[in-house]
Amino acid sequence: MYHELTIFLLTLLVGAPVGVWHYRRLFEMLRERHDHTYEALGRPTVFNVSPRKSVAVQRFLYDGSFESLADEDLNGVCRFLRVFTPTFVTVVVIEIFLLVVGIRP
């Protein structure tokens, strides 16, 4: 049990700051370089308290509309988040399941 809990906590301690840093960078780039898009997304922040804003940001990432802004730095961050976010969420959900059920990896 302690081994699984340690892996879970390490996943959170490494993954969460990576995600926060990249989302913060995304919102900074949008605010500074593409204000119209930033406004259209509802002026999102890293800790969105609005489901509407969160959905709008995820839609922006996954429908590929960021590519129309022709900003290679922004494209790189968006492409990273398109892979990182579902991977991180999946790993965390699997780890929680394994902790609850008690199955050892």
Secondary structure, DSSP 8 states (H G I E B T S, - for coil): -HHHHHHHHHHHHHHHHHHHHHHHHHHHHHHHH-HHHHHHTTS--TT---HHHHHHHHHHHHS-GGGGG--HHHHHHHHHHHHHHHHHHHHHHHHHHHHHHT---
